[in-house]
């Protein structure tokens, strides 16, 4: 498993590096890549994931079930440890994180629920690429937009020109989300690996997709 994860990471980095020197491409190609992002997928999905949350030297492996409605901007994660003990139950929207349950031992870590909720929001809900994002000069597979003091950049690549990364800097934020190992779930392609690294707050959340299905059909 470790070798597979390292290989996936290397492949994603290679794709990102290849994008930087790519020739200019038509705007409609970027629009098509945005339209393929899972944030544009209607319906409801249930994902079973293995995960590792790292915060200030603490490593927390867990198994989670994520309910996701991308176009509604809603997600809910219930996480268990290896013994099946419920660790937390968080509901996330672009505007808020609701803690339905956090194990008391975890609640002792200041901001634990908020950190996990923020990671889920950034990975699956907001920000999301849009057709109005401006292409970066000389970087055909990257787009950018500004929201106040925040600079938000999106990277696309690979054979199907899929969403590979989001980077946000400014207004007290400095973080990066990366995606890889895409796989089909019905007509939608979801990332099999997702990593959120918050450099400002010092935590990282890594997700590996084990099973996924659409639940509204």
C-alpha positions in Angstrom: 0.0 0.0 0.0 2.8 2.4 0.9 4.5 1.8 -2.5 1.2 2.4 -4.3 0.6 5.7 -2.5 4.2 6.9 -3.3 3.7 6.0 -6.9 0.4 7.9 -7.1 2.0 10.9 -5.5 4.9 10.8 -8.0 2.5 10.5 -10.9 0.5 13.5 -9.7 3.7 15.6 -9.3 4.9 14.6 -12.7 1.6 15.7 -14.2 1.9 19.1 -12.5 5.4 19.6 -13.7 4.5 18.7 -17.2 1.7 21.3 -17.2 4.0 24.3 -16.5 5.7 24.2 -19.9 2.6 23.3 -22.0 1.7 25.5 -25.0 -1.4 27.8 -24.8 -4.7 26.1 -25.3 -8.2 27.3 -26.3 -10.4 28.8 -23.6 -13.1 26.2 -24.4 -10.7 23.4 -23.3 -10.4 24.9 -19.9 -14.2 25.3 -19.7 -14.5 21.6 -20.6 -12.1 20.7 -17.8 -14.1 22.8 -15.3 -17.4 21.2 -16.4 -15.9 17.7 -15.7 -15.0 18.6 -12.1 -17.0 16.6 -9.5 -18.3 19.9 -8.0 -20.5 20.2 -11.1 -22.0 16.7 -10.6 -25.6 16.6 -9.5 -26.9 13.9 -7.2 -25.8 12.4 -3.9 -22.8 10.1 -3.2 -21.5 8.0 -0.4 -17.8 7.4 -0.1 -16.0 5.0 2.2 -12.5 6.2 2.8 -9.4 5.4 4.8 -7.7 8.6 6.1 -4.8 10.0 8.0 -5.1 13.3 9.9 -1.8 14.8 11.1 -1.7 17.8 13.4 1.4 19.0 15.3 3.0 15.6 15.5 -0.2 13.7 16.2 -1.1 11.1 13.6 -4.7 9.8 13.6 -5.6 7.0 11.2 -9.3 6.5 10.7 -12.0 5.1 8.4 -14.7 7.4 7.3 -18.0 7.4 5.5 -18.6 10.7 3.6 -22.0 11.7 2.3 -21.5 14.2 -0.4 -23.9 16.4 -2.5 -21.5 18.5 -4.7 -23.9 20.9 -6.4 -25.7 21.5 -3.1 -22.5 22.4 -1.4 -23.0 19.9 1.5 -20.9 17.1 3.0 -21.1 15.0 6.2 -18.3 12.8 7.5 -18.7 10.1 10.2 -15.3 8.7 11.2 -14.3 5.5 13.2 -11.0 4.2 14.4 -9.6 0.7 13.7 -11.7 -0.8 16.4 -15.0 0.7 15.2 -15.1 3.4 17.9 -16.9 6.6 16.6 -14.4 9.5 16.6 -16.4 12.3 15.2 -19.4 13.3 13.1 -19.1 16.6 11.2 -21.5 18.3 8.7 -19.9 20.9 6.4 -21.2 23.6 4.1 -19.3 26.5 2.5 -20.4 28.7 5.3 -20.2 26.5 8.4 -18.9 23.4 10.2 -21.4 21.6 12.5 -20.0 19.2 15.1 -22.6 16.6 15.7 -20.1 14.6 17.8 -16.4 14.7 18.6 -14.9 12.1 20.9 -13.9 13.9 24.2 -10.3 12.9 23.9 -10.1 14.6 20.5 -12.1 17.6 21.6 -9.2 18.4 24.0 -7.2 19.4 20.9 -8.1 23.0 20.3 -9.7 23.5 16.9 -9.7 19.8 15.9 -13.3 19.7 14.5 -12.8 23.0 12.8 -9.6 21.8 11.2 -11.1 18.6 9.8 -14.2 20.5 8.7 -12.1 23.1 6.9 -10.2 20.3 5.2 -13.4 18.7 3.9 -14.7 22.0 2.7 -11.6 22.9 0.8 -11.2 19.4 -0.8 -14.8 18.9 -1.9 -16.9 22.1 -1.6 -15.2 25.4 -1.8 -13.3 26.9 -3.6 -14.2 25.3 -6.9 -13.0 26.1 -10.4 -15.2 28.3 -12.5 -15.5 29.2 -16.2 -14.6 32.8 -15.4 -11.2 32.0 -13.9 -8.3 33.6 -15.9 -5.6 31.4 -17.5 -2.1 32.0 -16.1 0.3 33.4 -18.7 2.6 30.7 -20.1 0.9 28.0 -18.0 -1.8 26.5 -20.2 -3.2 24.1 -17.6 -3.5 26.6 -14.7 -6.1 29.2 -13.9 -6.4 31.9 -11.3 -8.9 34.2 -9.6 -8.8 36.8 -6.8 -11.2 37.0 -3.9 -10.2 40.1 -1.9 -6.7 39.4 -0.6 -6.9 35.7 -1.5 -5.2 34.3 -4.7 -6.8 31.0 -5.8 -5.1 28.9 -8.5 -6.4 25.6 -10.1 -4.3 23.1 -12.0 -5.6 20.6 -14.6 -3.8 17.8 -16.4 -3.5 14.2 -17.3 -5.0 12.4 -20.3 -8.5 13.5 -19.4 -7.5 17.0 -18.3 -8.8 16.5 -14.8 -8.6 18.8 -11.8 -5.3 18.1 -10.1 -4.7 20.8 -7.5 -6.0 23.9 -5.8 -3.7 26.5 -4.1 -4.8 29.4 -1.9 -2.6 32.1 -0.5 -3.6 35.3 1.3 -6.0 36.7 3.9 -4.3 34.5 6.5 -4.5 31.3 4.4 -1.8 29.2 2.8 -2.9 25.7 1.8 -2.8 23.3 -1.1 -5.1 20.5 -2.1 -4.0 17.8 -4.6 -6.1 15.0 -6.3 -5.2 11.8 -8.2 -6.2 8.3 -9.1 -9.6 9.3 -10.6 -12.2 6.6 -10.9 -15.8 6.6 -12.2 -18.8 6.6 -9.9 -21.8 6.4 -12.3 -21.2 9.2 -14.8 -19.0 11.2 -12.4 -15.3 10.8 -11.9 -14.1 11.3 -8.3 -10.6 11.4 -7.0 -9.3 8.2 -5.5 -6.7 10.1 -3.5 -7.0 13.6 -2.0 -4.6 15.5 0.2 -5.1 18.8 2.0 -2.0 20.5 3.5 -2.6 23.6 5.5 0.9 25.2 5.8 -0.4 28.1 7.9 -2.2 25.9 10.5 0.3 23.0 10.3 -2.0 20.1 9.6 -2.6 17.6 6.8 -5.5 15.4 5.8 -4.9 12.5 3.4 -7.9 10.5 2.0 -7.9 7.2 0.1 -11.1 6.2 -1.6 -12.0 2.5 -0.8 -15.6 2.4 -2.2 -18.1 4.8 -3.7 -21.6 4.8 -5.0 -24.4 7.2 -6.0 -27.2 7.1 -3.5 -30.0 9.1 -5.2 -30.7 6.7 -8.1 
